[in-house]
Amino acid sequence: MNFVRNLTLRQLQIFVVAARHLSYARAAEELHLTPPAVSMQLKQLEDNVGLPLFERLGRGVALTGAGELLVHHALRILGEIKDAEASLQSLAGAETGQLSVGLVSTAKYFMPRLLAKFAQAHPGIDVQFTVGNRESLLQKLQDNAIDLAVMGRIPVEIDAHGEPLATHPYVLIGPADHPLRTARRFDLQELRHEPFLLREEGSGSRRVAEEMFKNHLFTPARTISMGSNETIKQAVMAGMGIALISLHTLPLELKTGEVSVFDVIGTPIERTWYVVHMNAKRLLPAGVRFREFLLDEAAPALAHEFSAWLPQPVTA
């Protein structure tokens, strides 16, 4: 199979967008093309490959096995070309370039403010960010689809390097009128009759909650799984139960007094934010500047915004 000499970068770009949307019409909209033009380019790519890349499922499409394989290679090819372009731009000494940053969902509550501050200081650098779960970000790092990722654990699954940015506290929250909202340093067992609201299986937040239960020899009366931090916060405010949640997801709810932070012994549970990149990735000047910016700015910015909401130590 020798299709390299016949394929074009435009075909790969169209293929990657179509694979992301699984819709020719939505790909055409993003690329400012007509659906027939997208279909024609993808048909030519399939002819060059010699295998179908998409299969129709009702009104939609899905990637075939060959499509799943090719999309990772296409992302890496396009990523390398982006890196080459940025490297050539950096030779001029100008502070320009593009940077792609991946965020786990919990980080989306504070990272946009840091990104905005960086953009003001470095207007020539175009920073784009994408939000996804841990597994999707690890794949994007491997595919060279993103330059850096911000997440709560250094990945051991891939050959990557992580540097600590800031502490990442998890706190127990309940409704604003909960009877224990003003209690000091009470035991988790006091909440044994409460329903606990947890993230879905496999999420980092759920793993932290389950570790807390194990360490405290605690069994909740009932657990309810929910698919997002926003759903959990709304449920807590509605009085449905208690939740262990990242303090950094609560800026608005704390300022408006819509939730209570419990002063439970053993909390807050301290974790760490990390900025991660592949060991094989040579960060270009834009990436180096942004990483250094995060290492300098993330910890003081988060401490300034959230430290007042942490339970204070008891004084004698």
Backbone torsions as a table, in degrees:
resi	resn	phi	psi	omega
1	MET	NA	116.9	-179.8
2	ASN	-130.8	90.5	-177.2
3	PHE	-111.2	-3.8	-172.8
4	VAL	-62.1	-40.5	-175.5
5	ARG	-68.3	-17.4	-176.5
6	ASN	-101.9	-24.8	-178.2
7	LEU	-75.2	159.5	179.1
8	THR	-123.0	157.8	176.7
9	LEU	-62.6	-34.5	178.6
10	ARG	-61.7	-40.1	177.8
11	GLN	-62.3	-42.0	178.4
12	LEU	-65.1	-40.4	178.0
13	GLN	-61.7	-45.1	179.6
14	ILE	-65.1	-41.5	-179.7
15	PHE	-61.4	-44.3	-178.7
16	VAL	-63.1	-42.6	179.7
17	VAL	-66.9	-43.0	178.1
18	ALA	-64.0	-37.1	178.5
19	ALA	-67.4	-33.9	179.3
20	ARG	-70.2	-42.3	-177.9
21	HIS	-86.6	-23.7	-171.0
22	LEU	51.7	42.8	179.5
23	SER	-158.9	121.7	176.8
24	TYR	-65.5	-37.6	-177.0
25	ALA	-66.0	-43.7	-179.8
26	ARG	-70.6	-34.5	175.6
27	ALA	-63.6	-43.2	179.2
28	ALA	-61.3	-40.0	179.4
29	GLU	-63.4	-45.0	-179.5
30	GLU	-65.9	-37.0	-175.1
31	LEU	-90.1	-1.3	-178.4
32	HIS	59.5	43.8	176.2
33	LEU	-122.4	172.3	173.0
34	THR	-89.5	150.6	176.8
35	PRO	-54.9	-40.2	176.7
36	PRO	-61.2	-35.1	178.7
37	ALA	-66.3	-41.3	176.9
38	VAL	-62.6	-46.2	-179.2
39	SER	-60.7	-40.2	-179.1
40	MET	-65.3	-44.7	-179.7
41	GLN	-63.7	-40.2	-180.0
42	LEU	-70.2	-34.0	176.3
43	LYS	-65.2	-41.1	177.5
44	GLN	-64.0	-39.0	178.2
45	LEU	-64.0	-43.6	178.3
46	GLU	-62.9	-37.8	177.9
47	ASP	-63.6	-39.6	179.4
48	ASN	-67.9	-40.4	-180.0
49	VAL	-70.4	-36.5	-177.1
50	GLY	85.4	11.0	179.7
51	LEU	-141.5	149.2	174.9
52	PRO	-70.0	137.5	179.4
53	LEU	-102.2	-23.8	178.2
54	PHE	-128.8	151.7	170.7
55	GLU	-130.3	145.2	-177.7
56	ARG	-83.0	134.6	175.5
57	LEU	-128.4	97.4	-175.3
58	GLY	64.8	-122.8	179.1
59	ARG	-89.8	-8.0	-178.0
60	GLY	-109.4	-172.2	178.4
61	VAL	-132.9	158.4	175.6
62	ALA	-135.8	154.6	177.0
63	LEU	-74.4	138.4	170.7
64	THR	-79.7	177.9	176.0
65	GLY	-59.0	-41.6	177.9
66	ALA	-64.8	-38.2	178.4
67	GLY	-64.1	-42.4	178.0
68	GLU	-59.7	-40.9	179.9
69	LEU	-67.9	-45.1	-175.2
70	LEU	-69.0	-32.3	-175.1
71	VAL	-62.9	-36.9	179.0
72	HIS	-68.0	-40.3	177.1
73	HIS	-66.7	-39.6	-179.9
74	ALA	-63.3	-41.7	178.5
75	LEU	-62.3	-40.0	179.7
76	ARG	-67.7	-41.1	179.1
77	ILE	-61.5	-47.9	-178.8
78	LEU	-66.8	-34.4	177.1
79	GLY	-65.9	-40.2	178.3
80	GLU	-64.8	-39.0	178.7
81	ILE	-65.7	-40.6	176.8
82	LYS	-61.1	-42.0	178.7
83	ASP	-64.0	-40.1	179.3
84	ALA	-62.9	-42.5	179.0
85	GLU	-62.4	-44.8	-179.8
86	ALA	-65.3	-37.5	178.6
87	SER	-62.9	-42.3	179.2
88	LEU	-66.2	-38.4	177.4
89	GLN	-64.3	-36.8	-176.8
90	SER	-67.5	-21.9	179.6
91	LEU	-63.7	-26.6	179.9
92	ALA	-76.3	-9.2	179.2
93	GLY	80.9	0.3	-179.7
94	ALA	-80.3	148.5	179.2
95	GLU	-86.2	76.4	-178.8
96	THR	-132.8	172.0	176.5
97	GLY	134.5	174.8	178.2
98	GLN	-117.0	150.8	-178.4
99	LEU	-143.0	131.4	178.4
100	SER	-112.6	126.2	-176.3
101	VAL	-124.3	131.3	176.2
102	GLY	-101.8	139.9	-178.5
103	LEU	-125.4	134.4	166.6
104	VAL	-68.9	158.0	-169.6
105	SER	-59.0	-34.8	-179.2
106	THR	-65.7	-31.6	-177.7
107	ALA	-73.9	-15.1	-177.1
108	LYS	-68.0	-13.1	-178.9
109	TYR	-79.4	-22.2	-179.2
110	PHE	-123.9	-25.1	-174.9
111	MET	-64.7	-36.4	179.2
112	PRO	-56.4	-34.4	178.6
113	ARG	-67.4	-39.1	176.4
114	LEU	-67.7	-39.3	178.1
115	LEU	-62.4	-39.9	179.7
116	ALA	-64.6	-40.2	178.7
117	LYS	-64.8	-40.6	178.2
118	PHE	-64.4	-42.2	-178.5
119	ALA	-63.0	-35.5	178.2
120	GLN	-66.5	-37.9	-178.8
121	ALA	-79.3	-24.6	-176.5
122	HIS	-132.9	71.0	-173.8
123	PRO	-65.5	-18.5	-179.6
124	GLY	-82.6	-7.6	-178.9
125	ILE	-102.2	122.8	-179.6
126	ASP	-91.3	108.5	-178.8
127	VAL	-100.3	124.3	175.7
128	GLN	-117.6	140.0	178.7
129	PHE	-131.0	151.1	178.8
130	THR	-129.3	144.7	-179.1
131	VAL	-108.4	134.3	179.1
132	GLY	-160.9	173.3	175.5
133	ASN	-77.5	172.4	-174.3
134	ARG	-57.8	-45.7	-176.7
135	GLU	-61.5	-42.2	-178.4
136	SER	-67.4	-35.4	178.9
137	LEU	-69.9	-37.3	177.0
138	LEU	-62.0	-40.0	178.7
139	GLN	-66.4	-40.0	179.6
140	LYS	-65.7	-36.5	175.9
141	LEU	-62.8	-45.3	-179.9
142	GLN	-65.2	-33.8	-178.8
143	ASP	-82.1	-1.2	-176.0
144	ASN	61.6	25.8	177.8
145	ALA	-82.7	-20.4	173.2
146	ILE	-131.9	153.4	-178.9
147	ASP	-88.2	-41.1	-176.6
148	LEU	-136.8	158.0	174.2
149	ALA	-136.8	146.8	174.4
150	VAL	-112.3	120.8	-176.0
151	MET	-150.7	173.5	-172.3
152	GLY	-92.6	-6.0	178.2
153	ARG	-143.5	142.4	173.2
154	ILE	-68.5	126.5	-178.7
155	PRO	-72.9	129.5	173.9
156	VAL	-100.4	-8.2	-177.8
157	GLU	-74.7	-23.6	-177.1
158	ILE	-129.3	166.6	-178.1
159	ASP	-84.2	80.2	-173.9
160	ALA	-129.7	161.7	-179.8
161	HIS	-119.3	132.3	179.0
162	GLY	-124.2	142.9	177.3
163	GLU	-124.0	136.1	-178.1
164	PRO	-69.5	135.1	179.5
165	LEU	-101.1	-47.3	-172.8
166	ALA	-167.2	162.1	174.0
167	THR	-71.5	152.0	-174.0
168	HIS	-133.5	87.9	-174.8
169	PRO	-82.4	138.8	169.7
170	TYR	-103.1	136.7	-178.8
171	VAL	-128.2	156.2	174.5
172	LEU	-90.7	129.6	-179.7
173	ILE	-124.4	153.7	175.2
174	GLY	-142.5	-179.1	179.3
175	PRO	-63.5	157.8	-174.1
176	ALA	-61.8	-26.3	-177.1
177	ASP	-103.5	19.3	-176.7
178	HIS	-65.2	140.2	-178.0
179	PRO	-58.4	-26.2	-178.1
180	LEU	-95.6	12.8	-173.3
181	ARG	-63.7	-27.4	-178.7
182	THR	-107.9	2.4	-178.9
183	ALA	-68.2	146.7	-178.7
184	ARG	-107.9	133.2	172.1
185	ARG	43.7	56.5	178.5
186	PHE	-96.8	161.7	-176.2
187	ASP	-79.6	146.6	178.9
188	LEU	-57.4	-28.5	-178.5
189	GLN	-60.3	-21.5	177.4
190	GLU	-64.4	-16.3	-179.9
191	LEU	-104.7	18.3	-173.3
192	ARG	-66.0	-21.8	-178.8
193	HIS	-93.0	-0.6	-175.9
194	GLU	-89.6	143.3	167.7
195	PRO	-68.0	141.8	176.2
196	PHE	-110.9	131.3	-178.9
197	LEU	-97.0	120.7	-174.6
198	LEU	-120.4	152.7	170.1
199	ARG	-70.0	169.9	-176.6
200	GLU	-66.4	161.7	177.2
201	GLU	-55.5	137.6	177.5
202	GLY	93.2	-11.2	-179.5
203	SER	-80.9	151.7	179.1
204	GLY	-64.1	-38.0	-179.5
205	SER	-64.3	-39.0	178.4
206	ARG	-65.4	-39.1	180.0
207	ARG	-61.5	-40.6	178.5
208	VAL	-64.3	-42.4	179.5
209	ALA	-63.5	-43.1	-179.4
210	GLU	-66.0	-35.7	174.8
211	GLU	-64.0	-39.0	178.2
212	MET	-63.1	-45.5	178.3
213	PHE	-57.4	-44.7	-178.1
214	LYS	-64.8	-44.1	-177.5
215	ASN	-67.3	-28.5	-178.9
216	HIS	-98.1	5.7	-176.2
217	LEU	50.2	47.5	-170.6
218	PHE	-114.6	136.0	175.2
219	THR	-123.4	113.3	179.6
220	PRO	-64.2	151.6	176.2
221	ALA	-62.3	-32.2	-177.1
222	ARG	-163.1	144.9	173.9
223	THR	-122.7	145.3	179.3
224	ILE	-129.0	124.1	-179.8
225	SER	-88.4	138.1	178.8
226	MET	-136.6	152.2	-168.8
227	GLY	-90.3	-2.6	-178.6
228	SER	-156.7	159.4	175.9
229	ASN	-64.3	-36.5	-179.5
230	GLU	-63.2	-42.3	178.9
231	THR	-63.5	-41.9	179.1
232	ILE	-62.5	-44.6	-178.9
233	LYS	-63.1	-43.2	178.9
234	GLN	-63.0	-39.7	-180.0
235	ALA	-66.8	-40.2	177.0
236	VAL	-62.2	-45.7	-179.9
237	MET	-61.7	-30.5	179.2
238	ALA	-81.5	-2.3	177.8
239	GLY	84.3	21.2	-177.6
240	MET	-80.1	-18.5	-178.2
241	GLY	165.3	-166.9	-177.7
242	ILE	-109.4	153.0	178.6
243	ALA	-143.8	144.0	167.1
244	LEU	-96.1	120.2	-170.5
245	ILE	-144.2	154.7	177.0
246	SER	-63.2	128.7	176.7
247	LEU	-56.9	-30.9	-175.1
248	HIS	-74.2	-4.3	175.8
249	THR	-93.5	2.8	-168.0
250	LEU	-116.5	24.1	-173.4
251	PRO	-59.1	-44.2	-177.0
252	LEU	-74.6	-43.3	-176.3
253	GLU	-64.5	-34.5	178.5
254	LEU	-71.6	-42.4	-179.0
255	LYS	-66.4	-32.8	-179.4
256	THR	-92.1	-2.6	177.9
257	GLY	68.8	29.2	-177.2
258	GLU	-85.8	-11.8	175.8
259	VAL	-135.7	160.0	174.2
260	SER	-108.5	139.1	172.3
261	VAL	-97.9	120.1	-176.8
262	PHE	-82.0	142.5	178.8
263	ASP	-95.2	66.2	-177.1
264	VAL	-86.5	139.0	176.4
265	ILE	-57.8	133.3	-178.6
266	GLY	92.6	-1.5	176.4
267	THR	-121.2	155.1	0.9
268	PRO	-69.1	155.0	175.7
269	ILE	-92.2	114.5	-173.1
270	GLU	-84.8	125.8	170.0
271	ARG	-123.0	-174.7	-176.1
272	THR	-134.1	140.0	169.5
273	TRP	-86.4	142.1	178.8
274	TYR	-128.3	147.8	167.1
275	VAL	-104.4	129.4	-167.4
276	VAL	-125.9	141.8	169.5
277	HIS	-145.9	159.8	178.6
278	MET	-67.3	142.7	178.1
279	ASN	-62.1	-32.0	-179.8
280	ALA	-79.9	-7.4	-176.8
281	LYS	-82.2	122.5	173.5
282	ARG	-92.0	105.2	-177.8
283	LEU	-67.6	132.7	177.2
284	LEU	-82.6	171.8	-175.7
285	PRO	-51.9	-38.5	179.5
286	ALA	-63.1	-42.9	179.4
287	GLY	-67.0	-40.2	179.2
288	VAL	-63.6	-43.6	-179.7
289	ARG	-63.1	-42.7	-177.7
290	PHE	-68.1	-42.2	177.9
291	ARG	-60.3	-45.6	179.3
292	GLU	-63.6	-37.4	177.5
293	PHE	-60.8	-46.7	179.9
294	LEU	-62.8	-43.4	-179.1
295	LEU	-62.7	-31.1	179.6
296	ASP	-85.4	-36.8	-166.5
297	GLU	-103.6	-27.3	-171.0
298	ALA	-63.6	-49.2	-175.6
299	ALA	-61.7	-51.5	-179.7
300	PRO	-64.9	-34.1	179.7
301	ALA	-65.8	-44.2	180.0
302	LEU	-69.6	-39.4	178.2
303	ALA	-63.0	-41.6	-179.7
304	HIS	-62.8	-39.0	-174.9
305	GLU	-81.9	-33.6	-167.3
306	PHE	-116.7	-14.3	-172.2
307	SER	-61.3	-29.7	-178.2
308	ALA	-65.5	-19.3	-175.2
309	TRP	-94.8	-5.1	178.9
310	LEU	-78.4	145.5	175.1
311	PRO	-56.2	135.0	-177.7
312	GLN	-90.4	145.2	-179.6
313	PRO	-62.7	146.1	179.1
314	VAL	-76.9	129.8	178.6
315	THR	-97.7	148.5	-178.9
316	ALA	-71.2	NA	NA
